[in-house]
Amino acid sequence: MGHEALKLELIEWLTKLEDKDTIDYLKIVKDSSTLGKDWWHDLDEQQKYSIQQGLKDIEEGRLTAHEDIKKKYGL
């Protein structure tokens, strides 16, 4: 998928997004990229913990292939 097509896909997804937490998170990412600061510092402790747990899972090989998840949920 080209860069422009991906941006359009994200715009379409964003216009339908209702989850306040995700919207707030995306706002943090957007602001940090335009202000040149690290968005990590704007995350709450639960968000940081979740990211750290995900990284630990990767390091320890607890992964599931994207294709396997798609099959599991019929996507």
PQR file with spaces between the fields and no chain letter, atoms N, CA, C, O and H, PARSE charges and radii, in Angstrom:
ATOM       1  N    MET     1       0.852   -1.176    0.000 -0.4000 1.5000
ATOM       2  CA   MET     1       0.000    0.000    0.000 -0.0000 2.0000
ATOM       3  C    MET     1       0.890    1.228    0.000  0.5500 1.7000
ATOM       4  O    MET     1       1.830    1.319    0.789 -0.5500 1.4000
ATOM       5  N    GLY     2       0.599    2.163   -0.874 -0.4000 1.5000
ATOM       6  CA   GLY     2       1.371    3.386   -0.947 -0.0000 2.0000
ATOM       7  C    GLY     2       1.098    4.300    0.233  0.5500 1.7000
ATOM       8  O    GLY     2       0.099    4.149    0.937 -0.5500 1.4000
ATOM       9  H    GLY     2      -0.165    2.089   -1.516  0.4000 1.0000
ATOM      10  N    HIS     3       1.990    5.239    0.436 -0.4000 1.5000
ATOM      11  CA   HIS     3       1.897    6.173    1.553 -0.0000 2.0000
ATOM      12  C    HIS     3       0.593    6.979    1.515  0.5500 1.7000
ATOM      13  O    HIS     3      -0.068    7.142    2.541 -0.5500 1.4000
ATOM      14  H    HIS     3       2.801    5.361   -0.136  0.4000 1.0000
ATOM      15  N    GLU     4       0.235    7.469    0.361 -0.4000 1.5000
ATOM      16  CA   GLU     4      -0.984    8.268    0.236 -0.0000 2.0000
ATOM      17  C    GLU     4      -2.241    7.429    0.503  0.5500 1.7000
ATOM      18  O    GLU     4      -3.182    7.896    1.145 -0.5500 1.4000
ATOM      19  H    GLU     4       0.771    7.336   -0.472  0.4000 1.0000
ATOM      20  N    ALA     5      -2.246    6.206    0.011 -0.4000 1.5000
ATOM      21  CA   ALA     5      -3.390    5.318    0.247 -0.0000 2.0000
ATOM      22  C    ALA     5      -3.520    4.996    1.728  0.5500 1.7000
ATOM      23  O    ALA     5      -4.629    4.932    2.258 -0.5500 1.4000
ATOM      24  H    ALA     5      -1.481    5.826   -0.511  0.4000 1.0000
ATOM      25  N    LEU     6      -2.401    4.797    2.391 -0.4000 1.5000
ATOM      26  CA   LEU     6      -2.423    4.524    3.824 -0.0000 2.0000
ATOM      27  C    LEU     6      -2.972    5.717    4.596  0.5500 1.7000
ATOM      28  O    LEU     6      -3.761    5.546    5.526 -0.5500 1.4000
ATOM      29  H    LEU     6      -1.500    4.849    1.960  0.4000 1.0000
ATOM      30  N    LYS     7      -2.563    6.914    4.219 -0.4000 1.5000
ATOM      31  CA   LYS     7      -3.075    8.110    4.888 -0.0000 2.0000
ATOM      32  C    LYS     7      -4.579    8.225    4.707  0.5500 1.7000
ATOM      33  O    LYS     7      -5.293    8.561    5.652 -0.5500 1.4000
ATOM      34  H    LYS     7      -1.922    7.053    3.464  0.4000 1.0000
ATOM      35  N    LEU     8      -5.067    7.953    3.511 -0.4000 1.5000
ATOM      36  CA   LEU     8      -6.507    8.004    3.272 -0.0000 2.0000
ATOM      37  C    LEU     8      -7.252    6.952    4.098  0.5500 1.7000
ATOM      38  O    LEU     8      -8.329    7.222    4.630 -0.5500 1.4000
ATOM      39  H    LEU     8      -4.487    7.680    2.743  0.4000 1.0000
ATOM      40  N    GLU     9      -6.675    5.762    4.201 -0.4000 1.5000
ATOM      41  CA   GLU     9      -7.281    4.703    5.007 -0.0000 2.0000
ATOM      42  C    GLU     9      -7.359    5.134    6.477  0.5500 1.7000
ATOM      43  O    GLU     9      -8.367    4.907    7.146 -0.5500 1.4000
ATOM      44  H    GLU     9      -5.800    5.543    3.769  0.4000 1.0000
ATOM      45  N    LEU    10      -6.291    5.754    6.965 -0.4000 1.5000
ATOM      46  CA   LEU    10      -6.284    6.224    8.349 -0.0000 2.0000
ATOM      47  C    LEU    10      -7.293    7.344    8.574  0.5500 1.7000
ATOM      48  O    LEU    10      -7.950    7.391    9.615 -0.5500 1.4000
ATOM      49  H    LEU    10      -5.472    5.938    6.422  0.4000 1.0000
ATOM      50  N    ILE    11      -7.416    8.238    7.611 -0.4000 1.5000
ATOM      51  CA   ILE    11      -8.406    9.316    7.724 -0.0000 2.0000
ATOM      52  C    ILE    11      -9.808    8.736    7.802  0.5500 1.7000
ATOM      53  O    ILE    11     -10.611    9.148    8.638 -0.5500 1.4000
ATOM      54  H    ILE    11      -6.883    8.201    6.766  0.4000 1.0000
ATOM      55  N    GLU    12     -10.099    7.788    6.940 -0.4000 1.5000
ATOM      56  CA   GLU    12     -11.423    7.154    6.949 -0.0000 2.0000
ATOM      57  C    GLU    12     -11.678    6.476    8.296  0.5500 1.7000
ATOM      58  O    GLU    12     -12.757    6.622    8.870 -0.5500 1.4000
ATOM      59  H    GLU    12      -9.446    7.452    6.260  0.4000 1.0000
ATOM      60  N    TRP    13     -10.699    5.744    8.794 -0.4000 1.5000
ATOM      61  CA   TRP    13     -10.834    5.068   10.084 -0.0000 2.0000
ATOM      62  C    TRP    13     -11.047    6.078   11.208  0.5500 1.7000
ATOM      63  O    TRP    13     -11.884    5.872   12.087 -0.5500 1.4000
ATOM      64  H    TRP    13      -9.822    5.626    8.327  0.4000 1.0000
ATOM      65  N    LEU    14     -10.289    7.166   11.174 -0.4000 1.5000
ATOM      66  CA   LEU    14     -10.379    8.174   12.222 -0.0000 2.0000
ATOM      67  C    LEU    14     -11.748    8.847   12.247  0.5500 1.7000
ATOM      68  O    LEU    14     -12.258    9.163   13.322 -0.5500 1.4000
ATOM      69  H    LEU    14      -9.609    7.334   10.460  0.4000 1.0000
ATOM      70  N    THR    15     -12.344    9.067   11.091 -0.4000 1.5000
ATOM      71  CA   THR    15     -13.656    9.720   11.056 -0.0000 2.0000
ATOM      72  C    THR    15     -14.740    8.860   11.688  0.5500 1.7000
ATOM      73  O    THR    15     -15.777    9.377   12.103 -0.5500 1.4000
ATOM      74  H    THR    15     -11.930    8.810   10.218  0.4000 1.0000
ATOM      75  N    LYS    16     -14.512    7.548   11.766 -0.4000 1.5000
ATOM      76  CA   LYS    16     -15.493    6.639   12.349 -0.0000 2.0000
ATOM      77  C    LYS    16     -15.161    6.256   13.789  0.5500 1.7000
ATOM      78  O    LYS    16     -15.954    5.588   14.452 -0.5500 1.4000
ATOM      79  H    LYS    16     -13.670    7.127   11.428  0.4000 1.0000
ATOM      80  N    LEU    17     -14.009    6.670   14.267 -0.4000 1.5000
ATOM      81  CA   LEU    17     -13.528    6.274   15.581 -0.0000 2.0000
ATOM      82  C    LEU    17     -14.361    6.925   16.686  0.5500 1.7000
ATOM      83  O    LEU    17     -14.591    8.134   16.671 -0.5500 1.4000
ATOM      84  H    LEU    17     -13.365    7.212   13.728  0.4000 1.0000
ATOM      85  N    GLU    18     -14.809    6.112   17.640 -0.4000 1.5000
ATOM      86  CA   GLU    18     -15.613    6.605   18.759 -0.0000 2.0000
ATOM      87  C    GLU    18     -14.890    6.473   20.106  0.5500 1.7000
ATOM      88  O    GLU    18     -15.321    7.070   21.092 -0.5500 1.4000
ATOM      89  H    GLU    18     -14.622    5.130   17.652  0.4000 1.0000
ATOM      90  N    ASP    19     -13.811    5.708   20.161 -0.4000 1.5000
ATOM      91  CA   ASP    19     -13.115    5.428   21.415 -0.0000 2.0000
ATOM      92  C    ASP    19     -12.331    6.651   21.886  0.5500 1.7000
ATOM      93  O    ASP    19     -11.334    7.034   21.274 -0.5500 1.4000
ATOM      94  H    ASP    19     -13.461    5.223   19.360  0.4000 1.0000
ATOM      95  N    LYS    20     -12.794    7.263   22.988 -0.4000 1.5000
ATOM      96  CA   LYS    20     -12.183    8.484   23.503 -0.0000 2.0000
ATOM      97  C    LYS    20     -10.710    8.285   23.871  0.5500 1.7000
ATOM      98  O    LYS    20      -9.881    9.155   23.603 -0.5500 1.4000
ATOM      99  H    LYS    20     -13.604    6.951   23.486  0.4000 1.0000
ATOM     100  N    ASP    21     -10.384    7.149   24.480 -0.4000 1.5000
ATOM     101  CA   ASP    21      -8.991    6.905   24.877 -0.0000 2.0000
ATOM     102  C    ASP    21      -8.063    6.868   23.671  0.5500 1.7000
ATOM     103  O    ASP    21      -6.958    7.408   23.717 -0.5500 1.4000
ATOM     104  H    ASP    21     -11.057    6.443   24.697  0.4000 1.0000
ATOM     105  N    THR    22      -8.508    6.232   22.596 -0.4000 1.5000
ATOM     106  CA   THR    22      -7.686    6.163   21.388 -0.0000 2.0000
ATOM     107  C    THR    22      -7.537    7.546   20.767  0.5500 1.7000
ATOM     108  O    THR    22      -6.452    7.915   20.318 -0.5500 1.4000
ATOM     109  H    THR    22      -9.406    5.793   22.558  0.4000 1.0000
ATOM     110  N    ILE    23      -8.611    8.300   20.743 -0.4000 1.5000
ATOM     111  CA   ILE    23      -8.554    9.659   20.198 -0.0000 2.0000
ATOM     112  C    ILE    23      -7.593   10.514   21.021  0.5500 1.7000
ATOM     113  O    ILE    23      -6.773   11.242   20.461 -0.5500 1.4000
ATOM     114  H    ILE    23      -9.492    8.000   21.108  0.4000 1.0000
ATOM     115  N    ASP    24      -7.692   10.427   22.353 -0.4000 1.5000
ATOM     116  CA   ASP    24      -6.789   11.187   23.220 -0.0000 2.0000
ATOM     117  C    ASP    24      -5.335   10.784   22.987  0.5500 1.7000
ATOM     118  O    ASP    24      -4.448   11.637   22.946 -0.5500 1.4000
ATOM     119  H    ASP    24      -8.359    9.836   22.808  0.4000 1.0000
ATOM     120  N    TYR    25      -5.092    9.479   22.835 -0.4000 1.5000
ATOM     121  CA   TYR    25      -3.740    8.985   22.585 -0.0000 2.0000
ATOM     122  C    TYR    25      -3.204    9.525   21.253  0.5500 1.7000
ATOM     123  O    TYR    25      -2.060    9.972   21.175 -0.5500 1.4000
ATOM     124  H    TYR    25      -5.812    8.786   22.868  0.4000 1.0000
ATOM     125  N    LEU    26      -4.029    9.481   20.221 -0.4000 1.5000
ATOM     126  CA   LEU    26      -3.609    9.984   18.910 -0.0000 2.0000
ATOM     127  C    LEU    26      -3.301   11.477   18.963  0.5500 1.7000
ATOM     128  O    LEU    26      -2.401   11.954   18.272 -0.5500 1.4000
ATOM     129  H    LEU    26      -4.959    9.118   20.284  0.4000 1.0000
ATOM     130  N    LYS    27      -4.042   12.203   19.772 -0.4000 1.5000
ATOM     131  CA   LYS    27      -3.780   13.639   19.939 -0.0000 2.0000
ATOM     132  C    LYS    27      -2.398   13.848   20.573  0.5500 1.7000
ATOM     133  O    LYS    27      -1.655   14.743   20.172 -0.5500 1.4000
ATOM     134  H    LYS    27      -4.774   11.815   20.333  0.4000 1.0000
ATOM     135  N    ILE    28      -2.063   13.020   21.559 -0.4000 1.5000
ATOM     136  CA   ILE    28      -0.741   13.109   22.188 -0.0000 2.0000
ATOM     137  C    ILE    28       0.353   12.848   21.164  0.5500 1.7000
ATOM     138  O    ILE    28       1.342   13.579   21.110 -0.5500 1.4000
ATOM     139  H    ILE    28      -2.666   12.292   21.885  0.4000 1.0000
ATOM     140  N    VAL    29       0.183   11.815   20.357 -0.4000 1.5000
ATOM     141  CA   VAL    29       1.180   11.478   19.336 -0.0000 2.0000
ATOM     142  C    VAL    29       1.319   12.627   18.340  0.5500 1.7000
ATOM     143  O    VAL    29       2.431   13.025   17.993 -0.5500 1.4000
ATOM     144  H    VAL    29      -0.620   11.221   20.400  0.4000 1.0000
ATOM     145  N    LYS    30       0.187   13.154   17.885 -0.4000 1.5000
ATOM     146  CA   LYS    30       0.212   14.265   16.925 -0.0000 2.0000
ATOM     147  C    LYS    30       0.921   15.481   17.503  0.5500 1.7000
ATOM     148  O    LYS    30       1.796   16.061   16.861 -0.5500 1.4000
ATOM     149  H    LYS    30      -0.716   12.831   18.167  0.4000 1.0000
ATOM     150  N    ASP    31       0.540   15.867   18.722 -0.4000 1.5000
ATOM     151  CA   ASP    31       1.146   17.036   19.336 -0.0000 2.0000
ATOM     152  C    ASP    31       2.637   16.853   19.556  0.5500 1.7000
ATOM     153  O    ASP    31       3.415   17.782   19.340 -0.5500 1.4000
ATOM     154  H    ASP    31      -0.172   15.396   19.244  0.4000 1.0000
ATOM     155  N    SER    32       3.042   15.669   19.980 -0.4000 1.5000
ATOM     156  CA   SER    32       4.458   15.459   20.248 -0.0000 2.0000
ATOM     157  C    SER    32       5.281   15.499   18.971  0.5500 1.7000
ATOM     158  O    SER    32       6.430   15.941   18.983 -0.5500 1.4000
ATOM     159  H    SER    32       2.410   14.914   20.155  0.4000 1.0000
ATOM     160  N    SER    33       4.695   15.039   17.866 -0.4000 1.5000
ATOM     161  CA   SER    33       5.458   15.063   16.618 -0.0000 2.0000
ATOM     162  C    SER    33       5.592   16.480   16.075  0.5500 1.7000
ATOM     163  O    SER    33       6.603   16.813   15.456 -0.5500 1.4000
ATOM     164  H    SER    33       3.762   14.680   17.856  0.4000 1.0000
ATOM     165  N    THR    34       4.588   17.313   16.299 -0.4000 1.5000
ATOM     166  CA   THR    34       4.677   18.686   15.800 -0.0000 2.0000
ATOM     167  C    THR    34       5.485   19.575   16.740  0.5500 1.7000
ATOM     168  O    THR    34       6.054   20.580   16.314 -0.5500 1.4000
ATOM     169  H    THR    34       3.767   17.043   16.801  0.4000 1.0000
ATOM     170  N    LEU    35       5.536   19.204   18.015 -0.4000 1.5000
ATOM     171  CA   LEU    35       6.301   19.994   18.979 -0.0000 2.0000
ATOM     172  C    LEU    35       7.727   19.479   19.148  0.5500 1.7000
ATOM     173  O    LEU    35       8.549   20.117   19.805 -0.5500 1.4000
ATOM     174  H    LEU    35       5.074   18.388   18.361  0.4000 1.0000
ATOM     175  N    GLY    36       8.015   18.324   18.553 -0.4000 1.5000
ATOM     176  CA   GLY    36       9.350   17.755   18.637 -0.0000 2.0000
ATOM     177  C    GLY    36       9.684   17.185   20.006  0.5500 1.7000
ATOM     178  O    GLY    36      10.857   17.098   20.371 -0.5500 1.4000
ATOM     179  H    GLY    36       7.347   17.805   18.019  0.4000 1.0000
ATOM     180  N    LYS    37       8.664   16.793   20.771 -0.4000 1.5000
ATOM     181  CA   LYS    37       8.957   16.207   22.073 -0.0000 2.0000
ATOM     182  C    LYS    37       8.540   14.737   22.084  0.5500 1.7000
ATOM     183  O    LYS    37       7.792   14.283   21.218 -0.5500 1.4000
ATOM     184  H    LYS    37       7.711   16.863   20.474  0.4000 1.0000
ATOM     185  N    ASP    38       9.025   14.022   23.052 -0.4000 1.5000
ATOM     186  CA   ASP    38       8.768   12.595   23.165 -0.0000 2.0000
ATOM     187  C    ASP    38       7.401   12.359   23.802  0.5500 1.7000
ATOM     188  O    ASP    38       7.164   12.788   24.931 -0.5500 1.4000
ATOM     189  H    ASP    38       9.633   14.391   23.755  0.4000 1.0000
ATOM     190  N    TRP    39       6.501   11.681   23.091 -0.4000 1.5000
ATOM     191  CA   TRP    39       5.149   11.444   23.580 -0.0000 2.0000
ATOM     192  C    TRP    39       5.103   10.490   24.757  0.5500 1.7000
ATOM     193  O    TRP    39       4.100   10.441   25.468 -0.5500 1.4000
ATOM     194  H    TRP    39       6.694   11.332   22.173  0.4000 1.0000
ATOM     195  N    TRP    40       6.165    9.733   24.977 -0.4000 1.5000
ATOM     196  CA   TRP    40       6.202    8.772   26.088 -0.0000 2.0000
ATOM     197  C    TRP    40       5.896    9.467   27.419  0.5500 1.7000
ATOM     198  O    TRP    40       5.209    8.906   28.273 -0.5500 1.4000
ATOM     199  H    TRP    40       6.980    9.773   24.399  0.4000 1.0000
ATOM     200  N    HIS    41       6.398   10.663   27.586 -0.4000 1.5000
ATOM     201  CA   HIS    41       6.230   11.388   28.846 -0.0000 2.0000
ATOM     202  C    HIS    41       4.784   11.830   29.075  0.5500 1.7000
ATOM     203  O    HIS    41       4.410   12.156   30.201 -0.5500 1.4000
ATOM     204  H    HIS    41       6.956   11.119   26.893  0.4000 1.0000
ATOM     205  N    ASP    42       3.980   11.843   28.031 -0.4000 1.5000
ATOM     206  CA   ASP    42       2.588   12.249   28.157 -0.0000 2.0000
ATOM     207  C    ASP    42       1.641   11.077   28.434  0.5500 1.7000
ATOM     208  O    ASP    42       0.452   11.286   28.675 -0.5500 1.4000
ATOM     209  H    ASP    42       4.285   11.578   27.116  0.4000 1.0000
ATOM     210  N    LEU    43       2.162    9.849   28.399 -0.4000 1.5000
ATOM     211  CA   LEU    43       1.333    8.679   28.643 -0.0000 2.0000
ATOM     212  C    LEU    43       1.128    8.493   30.138  0.5500 1.7000
ATOM     213  O    LEU    43       1.989    8.843   30.945 -0.5500 1.4000
ATOM     214  H    LEU    43       3.128    9.679   28.203  0.4000 1.0000
ATOM     215  N    ASP    44      -0.036    7.931   30.498 -0.4000 1.5000
ATOM     216  CA   ASP    44      -0.236    7.629   31.911 -0.0000 2.0000
ATOM     217  C    ASP    44       0.473    6.318   32.247  0.5500 1.7000
ATOM     218  O    ASP    44       0.956    5.616   31.358 -0.5500 1.4000
ATOM     219  H    ASP    44      -0.736    7.647   29.843  0.4000 1.0000
ATOM     220  N    GLU    45       0.529    6.001   33.532 -0.4000 1.5000
ATOM     221  CA   GLU    45       1.290    4.832   33.975 -0.0000 2.0000
ATOM     222  C    GLU    45       0.741    3.522   33.402  0.5500 1.7000
ATOM     223  O    GLU    45       1.513    2.618   33.082 -0.5500 1.4000
ATOM     224  H    GLU    45       0.137    6.571   34.253  0.4000 1.0000
ATOM     225  N    GLN    46      -0.578    3.413   33.270 -0.4000 1.5000
ATOM     226  CA   GLN    46      -1.172    2.193   32.712 -0.0000 2.0000
ATOM     227  C    GLN    46      -0.762    2.007   31.252  0.5500 1.7000
ATOM     228  O    GLN    46      -0.471    0.888   30.830 -0.5500 1.4000
ATOM     229  H    GLN    46      -1.206    4.147   33.529  0.4000 1.0000
ATOM     230  N    GLN    47      -0.738    3.089   30.481 -0.4000 1.5000
ATOM     231  CA   GLN    47      -0.328    3.008   29.082 -0.0000 2.0000
ATOM     232  C    GLN    47       1.142    2.597   28.977  0.5500 1.7000
ATOM     233  O    GLN    47       1.497    1.755   28.152 -0.5500 1.4000
ATOM     234  H    GLN    47      -0.975    3.999   30.824  0.4000 1.0000
ATOM     235  N    LYS    48       1.986    3.188   29.809 -0.4000 1.5000
ATOM     236  CA   LYS    48       3.402    2.830   29.802 -0.0000 2.0000
ATOM     237  C    LYS    48       3.589    1.360   30.185  0.5500 1.7000
ATOM     238  O    LYS    48       4.376    0.644   29.567 -0.5500 1.4000
ATOM     239  H    LYS    48       1.697    3.871   30.479  0.4000 1.0000
ATOM     240  N    TYR    49       2.861    0.923   31.205 -0.4000 1.5000
ATOM     241  CA   TYR    49       2.963   -0.463   31.649 -0.0000 2.0000
ATOM     242  C    TYR    49       2.557   -1.419   30.533  0.5500 1.7000
ATOM     243  O    TYR    49       3.226   -2.425   30.299 -0.5500 1.4000
ATOM     244  H    TYR    49       2.222    1.505   31.708  0.4000 1.0000
ATOM     245  N    SER    50       1.465   -1.105   29.847 -0.4000 1.5000
ATOM     246  CA   SER    50       0.989   -1.962   28.758 -0.0000 2.0000
ATOM     247  C    SER    50       2.029   -2.071   27.647  0.5500 1.7000
ATOM     248  O    SER    50       2.270   -3.157   27.121 -0.5500 1.4000
ATOM     249  H    SER    50       0.922   -0.287   30.037  0.4000 1.0000
ATOM     250  N    ILE    51       2.631   -0.965   27.298 -0.4000 1.5000
ATOM     251  CA   ILE    51       3.663   -0.973   26.261 -0.0000 2.0000
ATOM     252  C    ILE    51       4.864   -1.798   26.720  0.5500 1.7000
ATOM     253  O    ILE    51       5.406   -2.594   25.953 -0.5500 1.4000
ATOM     254  H    ILE    51       2.435   -0.082   27.726  0.4000 1.0000
ATOM     255  N    GLN    52       5.274   -1.606   27.967 -0.4000 1.5000
ATOM     256  CA   GLN    52       6.416   -2.355   28.484 -0.0000 2.0000
ATOM     257  C    GLN    52       6.119   -3.853   28.530  0.5500 1.7000
ATOM     258  O    GLN    52       7.002   -4.662   28.244 -0.5500 1.4000
ATOM     259  H    GLN    52       4.833   -0.960   28.591  0.4000 1.0000
ATOM     260  N    GLN    53       4.897   -4.230   28.883 -0.4000 1.5000
ATOM     261  CA   GLN    53       4.520   -5.638   28.895 -0.0000 2.0000
ATOM     262  C    GLN    53       4.555   -6.211   27.474  0.5500 1.7000
ATOM     263  O    GLN    53       5.008   -7.337   27.270 -0.5500 1.4000
ATOM     264  H    GLN    53       4.181   -3.572   29.116  0.4000 1.0000
ATOM     265  N    GLY    54       4.085   -5.452   26.512 -0.4000 1.5000
ATOM     266  CA   GLY    54       4.129   -5.887   25.123 -0.0000 2.0000
ATOM     267  C    GLY    54       5.556   -6.103   24.643  0.5500 1.7000
ATOM     268  O    GLY    54       5.841   -7.086   23.958 -0.5500 1.4000
ATOM     269  H    GLY    54       3.716   -4.538   26.678  0.4000 1.0000
ATOM     270  N    LEU    55       6.447   -5.195   24.997 -0.4000 1.5000
ATOM     271  CA   LEU    55       7.855   -5.339   24.625 -0.0000 2.0000
ATOM     272  C    LEU    55       8.483   -6.563   25.294  0.5500 1.7000
ATOM     273  O    LEU    55       9.285   -7.271   24.685 -0.5500 1.4000
ATOM     274  H    LEU    55       6.215   -4.397   25.554  0.4000 1.0000
ATOM     275  N    LYS    56       8.109   -6.805   26.554 -0.4000 1.5000
ATOM     276  CA   LYS    56       8.604   -7.982   27.264 -0.0000 2.0000
ATOM     277  C    LYS    56       8.108   -9.266   26.587  0.5500 1.7000
ATOM     278  O    LYS    56       8.861  -10.228   26.436 -0.5500 1.4000
ATOM     279  H    LYS    56       7.457   -6.230   27.049  0.4000 1.0000
ATOM     280  N    ASP    57       6.829   -9.266   26.181 -0.4000 1.5000
ATOM     281  CA   ASP    57       6.289  -10.426   25.464 -0.0000 2.0000
ATOM     282  C    ASP    57       7.087  -10.701   24.191  0.5500 1.7000
ATOM     283  O    ASP    57       7.389  -11.852   23.878 -0.5500 1.4000
ATOM     284  H    ASP    57       6.218   -8.484   26.304  0.4000 1.0000
ATOM     285  N    ILE    58       7.420   -9.655   23.471 -0.4000 1.5000
ATOM     286  CA   ILE    58       8.205   -9.812   22.238 -0.0000 2.0000
ATOM     287  C    ILE    58       9.568  -10.405   22.558  0.5500 1.7000
ATOM     288  O    ILE    58      10.003  -11.356   21.908 -0.5500 1.4000
ATOM     289  H    ILE    58       7.174   -8.720   23.726  0.4000 1.0000
ATOM     290  N    GLU    59      10.246   -9.845   23.562 -0.4000 1.5000
ATOM     291  CA   GLU    59      11.576  -10.333   23.943 -0.0000 2.0000
ATOM     292  C    GLU    59      11.542  -11.807   24.331  0.5500 1.7000
ATOM     293  O    GLU    59      12.490  -12.546   24.065 -0.5500 1.4000
ATOM     294  H    GLU    59       9.893   -9.072   24.090  0.4000 1.0000
ATOM     295  N    GLU    60      10.443  -12.234   24.962 -0.4000 1.5000
ATOM     296  CA   GLU    60      10.342  -13.607   25.455 -0.0000 2.0000
ATOM     297  C    GLU    60       9.655  -14.541   24.460  0.5500 1.7000
ATOM     298  O    GLU    60       9.354  -15.690   24.780 -0.5500 1.4000
ATOM     299  H    GLU    60       9.672  -11.635   25.178  0.4000 1.0000
ATOM     300  N    GLY    61       9.411  -14.038   23.256 -0.4000 1.5000
ATOM     301  CA   GLY    61       8.885  -14.877   22.189 -0.0000 2.0000
ATOM     302  C    GLY    61       7.403  -15.193   22.274  0.5500 1.7000
ATOM     303  O    GLY    61       6.925  -16.102   21.596 -0.5500 1.4000
ATOM     304  H    GLY    61       9.656  -13.104   22.996  0.4000 1.0000
ATOM     305  N    ARG    62       6.673  -14.460   23.091 -0.4000 1.5000
ATOM     306  CA   ARG    62       5.220  -14.677   23.187 -0.0000 2.0000
ATOM     307  C    ARG    62       4.529  -13.841   22.113  0.5500 1.7000
ATOM     308  O    ARG    62       4.028  -12.747   22.371 -0.5500 1.4000
ATOM     309  H    ARG    62       7.061  -13.722   23.642  0.4000 1.0000
ATOM     310  N    LEU    63       4.519  -14.388   20.916 -0.4000 1.5000
ATOM     311  CA   LEU    63       3.974  -13.686   19.759 -0.0000 2.0000
ATOM     312  C    LEU    63       2.943  -14.554   19.047  0.5500 1.7000
ATOM     313  O    LEU    63       2.999  -15.782   19.105 -0.5500 1.4000
ATOM     314  H    LEU    63       4.926  -15.277   20.706  0.4000 1.0000
ATOM     315  N    THR    64       2.011  -13.902   18.383 -0.4000 1.5000
ATOM     316  CA   THR    64       1.063  -14.584   17.517 -0.0000 2.0000
ATOM     317  C    THR    64       1.087  -13.855   16.183  0.5500 1.7000
ATOM     318  O    THR    64       0.958  -12.632   16.130 -0.5500 1.4000
ATOM     319  H    THR    64       1.966  -12.904   18.337  0.4000 1.0000
ATOM     320  N    ALA    65       1.250  -14.607   15.118 -0.4000 1.5000
ATOM     321  CA   ALA    65       1.328  -14.006   13.786 -0.0000 2.0000
ATOM     322  C    ALA    65       0.016  -13.304   13.430  0.5500 1.7000
ATOM     323  O    ALA    65      -1.067  -13.773   13.778 -0.5500 1.4000
ATOM     324  H    ALA    65       1.354  -15.600   15.161  0.4000 1.0000
ATOM     325  N    HIS    66       0.131  -12.201   12.748 -0.4000 1.5000
ATOM     326  CA   HIS    66      -1.026  -11.431   12.309 -0.0000 2.0000
ATOM     327  C    HIS    66      -1.995  -12.310   11.506  0.5500 1.7000
ATOM     328  O    HIS    66      -3.211  -12.234   11.684 -0.5500 1.4000
ATOM     329  H    HIS    66       1.011  -11.821   12.465  0.4000 1.0000
ATOM     330  N    GLU    67      -1.449  -13.122   10.643 -0.4000 1.5000
ATOM     331  CA   GLU    67      -2.278  -14.012    9.820 -0.0000 2.0000
ATOM     332  C    GLU    67      -3.076  -14.993   10.682  0.5500 1.7000
ATOM     333  O    GLU    67      -4.223  -15.307   10.366 -0.5500 1.4000
ATOM     334  H    GLU    67      -0.462  -13.184   10.498  0.4000 1.0000
ATOM     335  N    ASP    68      -2.473  -15.473   11.763 -0.4000 1.5000
ATOM     336  CA   ASP    68      -3.171  -16.398   12.656 -0.0000 2.0000
ATOM     337  C    ASP    68      -4.354  -15.711   13.347  0.5500 1.7000
ATOM     338  O    ASP    68      -5.416  -16.310   13.512 -0.5500 1.4000
ATOM     339  H    ASP    68      -1.541  -15.218   12.020  0.4000 1.0000
ATOM     340  N    ILE    69      -4.167  -14.484   13.738 -0.4000 1.5000
ATOM     341  CA   ILE    69      -5.253  -13.722   14.371 -0.0000 2.0000
ATOM     342  C    ILE    69      -6.371  -13.477   13.369  0.5500 1.7000
ATOM     343  O    ILE    69      -7.549  -13.610   13.700 -0.5500 1.4000
ATOM     344  H    ILE    69      -3.304  -13.998   13.604  0.4000 1.0000
ATOM     345  N    LYS    70      -6.002  -13.120   12.148 -0.4000 1.5000
ATOM     346  CA   LYS    70      -7.017  -12.893   11.111 -0.0000 2.0000
ATOM     347  C    LYS    70      -7.841  -14.157   10.886  0.5500 1.7000
ATOM     348  O    LYS    70      -9.064  -14.091   10.763 -0.5500 1.4000
ATOM     349  H    LYS    70      -5.045  -13.012   11.879  0.4000 1.0000
ATOM     350  N    LYS    71      -7.174  -15.302   10.831 -0.4000 1.5000
ATOM     351  CA   LYS    71      -7.881  -16.565   10.644 -0.0000 2.0000
ATOM     352  C    LYS    71      -8.804  -16.843   11.820  0.5500 1.7000
ATOM     353  O    LYS    71      -9.952  -17.247   11.635 -0.5500 1.4000
ATOM     354  H    LYS    71      -6.180  -15.356   10.930  0.4000 1.0000
ATOM     355  N    LYS    72      -8.302  -16.628   13.024 -0.4000 1.5000
ATOM     356  CA   LYS    72      -9.071  -16.901   14.238 -0.0000 2.0000
ATOM     357  C    LYS    72     -10.377  -16.111   14.261  0.5500 1.7000
ATOM     358  O    LYS    72     -11.406  -16.632   14.690 -0.5500 1.4000
ATOM     359  H    LYS    72      -7.370  -16.300   13.174  0.4000 1.0000
ATOM     360  N    TYR    73     -10.345  -14.867   13.806 -0.4000 1.5000
ATOM     361  CA   TYR    73     -11.513  -14.009   13.836 -0.0000 2.0000
ATOM     362  C    TYR    73     -12.206  -13.872   12.483  0.5500 1.7000
ATOM     363  O    TYR    73     -13.074  -13.019   12.298 -0.5500 1.4000
ATOM     364  H    TYR    73      -9.509  -14.444   13.457  0.4000 1.0000
ATOM     365  N    GLY    74     -11.810  -14.721   11.550 -0.4000 1.5000
ATOM     366  CA   GLY    74     -12.473  -14.745   10.253 -0.0000 2.0000
ATOM     367  C    GLY    74     -12.274  -13.483    9.426  0.5500 1.7000
ATOM     368  O    GLY    74     -13.175  -13.053    8.707 -0.5500 1.4000
ATOM     369  H    GLY    74     -11.105  -15.414   11.701  0.4000 1.0000
ATOM     370  N    LEU    75     -11.111  -12.905    9.531 -0.4000 1.5000
ATOM     371  CA   LEU    75     -10.835  -11.660    8.777 -0.0000 2.0000
ATOM     372  C    LEU    75     -10.022  -11.929    7.543  0.5500 1.7000
ATOM     373  O    LEU    75      -9.703  -11.001    6.799 -0.5500 1.4000
ATOM     374  H    LEU    75     -10.378  -13.255   10.116  0.4000 1.0000
